[in-house]
Amino acid sequence: APLSHVTAGMIGVGECCTPHGRFPAKVAFVSHGLEPVTLGAKEGLALLNGTQFSTAYALAALFEAEVLYQSALVAGALSTDAAKGSDAPFDPRIHLLRKHRGQIETADALRNLMAGSAIRESHRVGDERVQDPYCLRCQPQVMGAAIDVLRKAADTLETEANGVTDNPLIFAEDDTALSGGNFHAEPVAFAADMIALAVCEIGSLSERRIAMLVDPALSGMPAFLTPKPGLNSGFMIPQVTAAALVSENKQKAYPASVDSIPTSANQEDHVSMAAHGARRLIGMVENATAVIGIELLAAAQGCDFHQPLASSAALEAVRKLVRAEVPHLDNDRHFHPDMEKAIAMVRSGAA
């Protein structure tokens, strides 16, 4: 159906969206000096009967998920320093033994982000804590798995975008028409489900770090990251917001590909649900982007408490970028504008 609506507009049927609003397709064409497309033999079926819609939506979300992954690494490293966490779990020897590419690369990135941090050096000796919580210690394992899954999805979608998903297929060299099933979008549905799982887990791990930072028993910092706990709620509600967004993503992450409902008098008796699986992804990425934005604010607030000790050069640059837009939270204020600014940083890839 989505491809039908697109194609209908091309041939002057239905409605088209223009910079000035939505108009009947023929009116829109005339106002822009265009002529409807005249389709040739089989072109109508080729435009309707394929996986273009699902593939395009999945690719759009994939590109945003890659930016999300990078921002989550930065936020995670900043949170690790804010919590005075250890960089020992990022030692390359640990990850080379397991051999997963994403895990190795994620550990390298986190280690490099924290390199030279005075905050880290301040507790390298004499720290009685044995191990950090999983949300800090297991970042290479979780985030590495996420980027590996995103790469697999990217490989599938690249193949699909450059493949032929029409039916029937005409082979001109021997004048043969073959009816097959290349229109079945199961590969795209699986890829969309993989993207959903990765995005969900990236946000979930971030929310756990936020929860850890606002808990004085775990972070060693003032409750809810406010200098005056009790009088102020600080980051209490931002953490609740992050938890709500993560919970919504968990619901959306249910695999679309395991669903199917027969249509067309049972001729189409098994379908991939790839369109549903792909359409939900942009919303999931937006939710996770908001969670990472909240974490950036919480991590910057936590590092502020350690001054005059500074983080690494890379992480200090991020903290200063945040502080250029959002001041330190001393007393409670309307926090939504601050969150929107941080979310914009994540969305743009600036942080």
Backbone torsions as a table, in degrees:
resi	resn	phi	psi	omega
1	ALA	NA	-43.6	178.9
2	PRO	-59.6	-42.8	179.0
3	LEU	-65.7	-32.0	177.9
4	SER	-63.2	-41.9	-179.9
5	HIS	-66.1	-39.3	178.3
6	VAL	-64.4	-47.1	-177.8
7	THR	-67.0	-36.5	178.6
8	ALA	-58.6	-43.2	178.1
9	GLY	-62.2	-37.6	-179.6
10	MET	-61.8	-33.7	-176.8
11	ILE	-98.7	9.9	175.0
12	GLY	87.4	19.5	179.8
13	VAL	-112.3	145.7	178.3
14	GLY	80.2	-144.5	-175.9
15	GLU	-126.2	157.2	177.1
16	CYS	-131.0	145.6	174.7
17	CYS	-92.1	132.7	178.5
18	THR	-126.0	170.6	176.0
19	PRO	-58.7	-16.9	-177.3
20	HIS	-104.9	4.8	179.2
21	GLY	128.7	-170.3	-179.0
22	ARG	-102.8	130.2	-175.5
23	PHE	-135.7	160.9	170.2
24	PRO	-53.9	140.8	-173.0
25	ALA	-54.9	-43.1	-178.1
26	LYS	-64.1	-38.7	178.1
27	VAL	-65.1	-42.8	-179.9
28	ALA	-62.4	-41.0	179.6
29	PHE	-63.1	-46.9	-178.0
30	VAL	-62.3	-43.1	-177.1
31	SER	-66.0	-20.9	179.2
32	HIS	-107.4	10.5	177.6
33	GLY	66.6	33.0	-177.4
34	LEU	-114.5	161.5	175.8
35	GLU	-115.8	141.4	174.7
36	PRO	-58.4	150.3	178.7
37	VAL	-74.3	136.7	173.4
38	THR	-100.7	116.7	-174.9
39	LEU	-82.9	145.1	175.4
40	GLY	-94.5	-172.3	-178.0
41	ALA	-57.2	128.8	174.9
42	LYS	70.8	-7.2	-176.6
43	GLU	-66.3	-35.1	178.6
44	GLY	-60.9	-46.9	179.5
45	LEU	-64.7	-38.8	-179.8
46	ALA	-63.3	-35.9	-179.5
47	LEU	-74.4	-25.5	-176.4
48	LEU	-93.2	-31.8	-164.6
49	ASN	-107.9	74.5	-179.8
50	GLY	-163.2	-171.9	-175.7
51	THR	-109.2	19.3	-173.8
52	GLN	-59.5	-43.5	-177.2
53	PHE	-60.9	-52.2	-177.8
54	SER	-63.3	-42.0	-178.5
55	THR	-64.9	-42.4	-179.0
56	ALA	-64.1	-44.6	179.7
57	TYR	-65.1	-41.0	180.0
58	ALA	-65.6	-40.3	178.9
59	LEU	-65.8	-40.9	178.8
60	ALA	-59.0	-42.5	178.9
61	ALA	-70.1	-37.2	179.3
62	LEU	-59.9	-45.0	-179.5
63	PHE	-61.2	-39.4	178.4
64	GLU	-71.4	-34.2	179.8
65	ALA	-66.3	-32.4	178.0
66	GLU	-65.8	-39.9	175.6
67	VAL	-65.7	-41.2	178.7
68	LEU	-58.3	-45.2	179.5
69	TYR	-57.5	-46.3	-178.0
70	GLN	-64.1	-43.2	179.0
71	SER	-66.4	-34.9	179.1
72	ALA	-66.3	-33.9	175.6
73	LEU	-62.8	-44.8	-179.7
74	VAL	-64.0	-47.0	179.5
75	ALA	-62.5	-39.4	179.5
76	GLY	-65.2	-40.5	177.8
77	ALA	-65.6	-41.1	179.3
78	LEU	-65.9	-38.6	177.1
79	SER	-65.6	-37.7	178.8
80	THR	-61.0	-42.8	177.5
81	ASP	-68.8	-40.3	179.9
82	ALA	-59.8	-37.4	-179.9
83	ALA	-86.6	5.3	-173.8
84	LYS	51.9	48.1	178.0
85	GLY	-82.6	169.4	-176.7
86	SER	-94.2	146.0	172.4
87	ASP	-95.3	1.7	178.7
88	ALA	-59.3	-36.9	178.3
89	PRO	-64.7	-8.9	179.5
90	PHE	-98.3	6.2	178.4
91	ASP	-57.4	128.4	-174.4
92	PRO	-60.3	-26.9	-177.9
93	ARG	-62.0	-34.4	178.8
94	ILE	-61.5	-44.8	-168.9
95	HIS	-85.2	-28.1	176.1
96	LEU	-65.4	-28.9	178.9
97	LEU	-69.1	-30.1	-178.6
98	ARG	-88.1	-28.6	168.0
99	LYS	80.5	0.9	178.8
100	HIS	-74.4	126.7	-175.8
101	ARG	-57.2	-49.9	-177.4
102	GLY	-61.4	-39.6	179.3
103	GLN	-63.9	-44.5	179.9
104	ILE	-62.1	-46.0	-177.7
105	GLU	-68.0	-37.7	179.1
106	THR	-65.9	-43.1	177.8
107	ALA	-61.6	-42.2	177.6
108	ASP	-59.7	-44.5	-178.1
109	ALA	-64.0	-44.8	-179.8
110	LEU	-65.0	-41.3	179.5
111	ARG	-63.6	-42.2	179.6
112	ASN	-68.4	-36.9	178.9
113	LEU	-63.6	-34.2	-176.8
114	MET	-92.4	-5.9	-175.0
115	ALA	-60.7	127.7	177.7
116	GLY	88.2	9.3	-178.8
117	SER	-73.2	123.7	175.8
118	ALA	-70.5	-29.3	176.1
119	ILE	-62.4	-45.2	179.0
120	ARG	-62.5	-43.5	-177.7
121	GLU	-66.2	-26.1	-175.2
122	SER	-67.4	-19.6	-178.6
123	HIS	-128.1	21.1	179.2
124	ARG	-68.2	-31.3	179.1
125	VAL	-116.6	135.4	174.9
126	GLY	87.7	3.6	178.2
127	ASP	-79.5	120.1	-175.2
128	GLU	-78.7	-11.7	179.1
129	ARG	-70.1	137.1	-178.9
130	VAL	-86.5	-45.8	-176.7
131	GLN	-143.8	151.9	175.3
132	ASP	-84.8	160.7	173.4
133	PRO	-59.3	159.0	-178.2
134	TYR	-55.6	-35.8	-174.9
135	CYS	-62.2	-22.1	173.9
136	LEU	-97.7	-50.2	-170.9
137	ARG	-69.1	-33.8	-173.5
138	CYS	-101.2	19.6	178.2
139	GLN	-57.9	-43.5	179.3
140	PRO	-61.5	-38.0	-177.5
141	GLN	-70.2	-42.9	-177.5
142	VAL	-77.2	-51.5	-178.3
143	MET	-68.8	-33.3	176.6
144	GLY	-64.5	-41.9	176.7
145	ALA	-63.1	-37.9	-179.5
146	ALA	-63.7	-45.5	-177.9
147	ILE	-71.0	-31.5	175.3
148	ASP	-63.5	-41.9	179.0
149	VAL	-66.7	-40.8	178.2
150	LEU	-63.1	-36.9	177.7
151	ARG	-65.7	-40.2	177.8
152	LYS	-63.4	-42.2	177.3
153	ALA	-62.9	-40.4	179.2
154	ALA	-62.1	-41.2	179.2
155	ASP	-62.0	-43.9	179.1
156	THR	-63.8	-45.4	-176.1
157	LEU	-70.5	-33.8	175.9
158	GLU	-64.2	-43.3	177.4
159	THR	-61.2	-44.9	-177.9
160	GLU	-64.4	-42.5	-177.7
161	ALA	-64.7	-24.8	-179.3
162	ASN	-104.0	8.0	-179.6
163	GLY	-101.4	178.3	179.3
164	VAL	-108.7	121.6	-177.3
165	THR	-120.3	24.4	-179.5
166	ASP	-85.0	165.1	174.7
167	ASN	-160.9	136.0	-5.8
168	PRO	-72.4	166.6	-179.4
169	LEU	-104.4	136.6	-178.7
170	ILE	-105.0	124.2	177.8
171	PHE	-108.5	98.8	-171.2
172	ALA	-65.6	-28.3	-175.1
173	GLU	-61.8	-29.7	176.8
174	ASP	-127.9	18.1	174.6
175	ASP	54.5	49.2	-176.7
176	THR	-117.5	139.1	172.2
177	ALA	-113.3	122.5	-179.0
178	LEU	-117.8	128.0	177.6
179	SER	-95.8	118.8	-179.0
180	GLY	-133.4	-148.7	-175.3
181	GLY	-135.6	31.3	-179.0
182	ASN	-65.3	-15.7	177.3
183	PHE	-71.6	-17.9	-177.7
184	HIS	-69.0	122.7	-168.9
185	ALA	-95.7	29.1	-178.8
186	GLU	-56.8	-41.9	177.3
187	PRO	-59.8	-39.6	179.3
188	VAL	-68.7	-39.7	178.8
189	ALA	-61.9	-44.4	177.5
190	PHE	-62.1	-42.9	179.6
191	ALA	-62.6	-42.2	178.9
192	ALA	-63.1	-40.5	178.0
193	ASP	-64.7	-38.0	178.0
194	MET	-64.7	-42.5	177.9
195	ILE	-61.7	-42.1	-180.0
196	ALA	-60.7	-43.8	179.7
197	LEU	-62.7	-44.6	-178.4
198	ALA	-64.5	-46.2	-179.5
199	VAL	-62.6	-41.3	179.7
200	CYS	-61.0	-44.8	-177.4
201	GLU	-71.8	-34.2	175.7
202	ILE	-60.3	-46.2	178.3
203	GLY	-67.8	-38.1	-178.4
204	SER	-63.6	-44.0	179.9
205	LEU	-66.1	-38.1	178.2
206	SER	-62.6	-44.2	180.0
207	GLU	-61.7	-36.7	178.3
208	ARG	-64.9	-34.5	176.9
209	ARG	-69.3	-39.2	176.4
210	ILE	-60.7	-46.8	-180.0
211	ALA	-60.3	-38.0	178.3
212	MET	-66.0	-41.2	-177.7
213	LEU	-66.0	-35.6	-176.8
214	VAL	-83.0	-6.8	-178.7
215	ASP	-96.4	109.6	-176.6
216	PRO	-62.0	-26.5	179.7
217	ALA	-67.9	-26.1	-179.1
218	LEU	-101.2	-36.4	-173.6
219	SER	-93.6	-23.6	-175.3
220	GLY	74.8	8.3	179.9
221	MET	-107.1	170.1	179.2
222	PRO	-56.6	147.0	-178.8
223	ALA	-56.1	131.2	178.4
224	PHE	59.2	22.1	173.7
225	LEU	58.9	32.7	176.2
226	THR	-116.0	137.8	-180.0
227	PRO	-62.7	-20.8	-177.7
228	LYS	-126.8	68.5	179.4
229	PRO	-64.0	146.0	-175.2
230	GLY	100.5	-54.2	174.8
231	LEU	-78.0	-29.2	-178.6
232	ASN	-125.7	149.6	177.7
233	SER	-92.6	-12.6	174.8
234	GLY	55.4	-123.9	-176.6
235	PHE	-94.1	19.2	179.8
236	MET	-59.8	-54.2	-175.7
237	ILE	-73.0	-36.6	172.6
238	PRO	-56.7	-37.4	176.9
239	GLN	-67.4	-38.0	176.3
240	VAL	-62.8	-40.5	177.4
241	THR	-60.9	-45.3	178.6
242	ALA	-61.0	-42.0	179.8
243	ALA	-62.6	-40.0	179.6
244	ALA	-65.1	-42.1	-179.9
245	LEU	-65.6	-40.0	178.5
246	VAL	-65.5	-40.5	179.0
247	SER	-63.7	-39.1	177.0
248	GLU	-63.5	-41.0	178.8
249	ASN	-65.7	-33.9	177.4
250	LYS	-61.6	-40.4	177.9
251	GLN	-65.5	-41.2	-178.1
252	LYS	-73.2	-18.8	-176.1
253	ALA	-78.6	-5.2	177.6
254	TYR	-56.9	131.9	-174.1
255	PRO	-59.7	121.8	176.3
256	ALA	-71.6	-28.8	-172.9
257	SER	-69.7	-16.2	179.9
258	VAL	-85.5	-4.4	178.1
259	ASP	-95.3	151.9	175.2
260	SER	-164.2	145.4	175.6
261	ILE	-142.0	128.6	-175.7
262	PRO	-69.9	146.9	174.7
263	THR	-139.7	178.2	175.3
264	SER	54.4	50.9	178.0
265	ALA	53.5	41.2	177.1
266	ASN	67.8	9.8	172.0
267	GLN	-70.3	-41.3	175.7
268	GLU	-98.8	76.0	-168.7
269	ASP	-94.6	-3.0	173.8
270	HIS	-147.5	118.8	-178.1
271	VAL	-124.2	159.7	-170.5
272	SER	-86.9	-22.9	-172.9
273	MET	60.6	28.1	-178.4
274	ALA	-63.5	-35.7	-179.6
275	ALA	-63.4	-44.0	176.5
276	HIS	-62.1	-44.9	-178.4
277	GLY	-62.1	-37.1	-178.2
278	ALA	-79.6	-37.5	-176.4
279	ARG	-64.2	-31.7	-177.2
280	ARG	-73.2	-17.7	-166.5
281	LEU	-67.4	-41.3	-178.7
282	ILE	-59.5	-42.7	177.6
283	GLY	-62.8	-38.1	178.1
284	MET	-65.7	-41.9	178.4
285	VAL	-64.0	-39.8	178.3
286	GLU	-61.7	-42.2	177.6
287	ASN	-61.6	-47.5	-178.8
288	ALA	-66.2	-34.6	177.0
289	THR	-61.3	-40.8	177.7
290	ALA	-64.2	-39.0	178.7
291	VAL	-63.1	-45.3	179.0
292	ILE	-63.6	-38.0	177.1
293	GLY	-60.7	-43.3	177.4
294	ILE	-63.3	-40.8	178.8
295	GLU	-63.1	-40.2	177.8
296	LEU	-56.3	-44.5	179.5
297	LEU	-64.8	-43.4	-179.2
298	ALA	-66.0	-41.9	-179.1
299	ALA	-67.1	-40.6	177.1
300	ALA	-63.4	-40.6	177.5
301	GLN	-61.9	-42.7	179.4
302	GLY	-63.4	-43.3	179.1
303	CYS	-65.8	-30.5	176.7
304	ASP	-57.9	-36.0	-177.8
305	PHE	-67.3	-18.5	-177.3
306	HIS	-92.7	-2.2	179.4
307	GLN	-60.6	143.4	15.1
308	PRO	-83.2	0.0	176.0
309	LEU	-63.4	140.2	-178.9
310	ALA	-114.7	157.1	173.9
311	SER	-81.6	-165.7	178.0
312	SER	-68.9	166.4	179.1
313	ALA	-59.7	-41.5	-179.0
314	ALA	-64.9	-44.9	-177.4
315	LEU	-75.4	-31.5	175.0
316	GLU	-64.8	-35.4	177.1
317	ALA	-62.7	-38.6	177.9
318	VAL	-68.1	-45.1	-179.9
319	ARG	-60.6	-40.4	178.9
320	LYS	-67.5	-34.7	176.2
321	LEU	-63.2	-42.8	177.5
322	VAL	-64.1	-45.7	-177.2
323	ARG	-68.0	-22.8	175.9
324	ALA	-67.6	-23.5	-179.1
325	GLU	-106.8	-33.9	-173.4
326	VAL	-131.7	117.7	179.4
327	PRO	-73.1	162.2	174.9
328	HIS	-55.2	142.3	-178.8
329	LEU	-90.7	103.5	175.9
330	ASP	-91.0	-56.4	177.4
331	ASN	-118.5	154.0	-178.3
332	ASP	-55.6	141.1	175.0
333	ARG	-146.9	170.0	175.8
334	HIS	-61.5	113.8	-166.6
335	PHE	-94.6	-13.9	-175.8
336	HIS	-58.1	-45.0	178.7
337	PRO	-60.6	-36.5	177.6
338	ASP	-63.7	-43.4	179.5
339	MET	-63.4	-40.7	179.9
340	GLU	-62.8	-38.2	178.7
341	LYS	-66.4	-41.6	178.9
342	ALA	-67.3	-39.7	178.2
343	ILE	-62.1	-39.9	178.9
344	ALA	-62.8	-36.8	177.3
345	MET	-62.8	-44.2	-179.7
346	VAL	-65.9	-45.7	-177.2
347	ARG	-60.8	-36.6	-178.0
348	SER	-81.3	-12.7	-176.1
349	GLY	82.5	8.8	-179.1
350	ALA	-70.4	-28.2	-178.4
351	ALA	-124.6	NA	NA
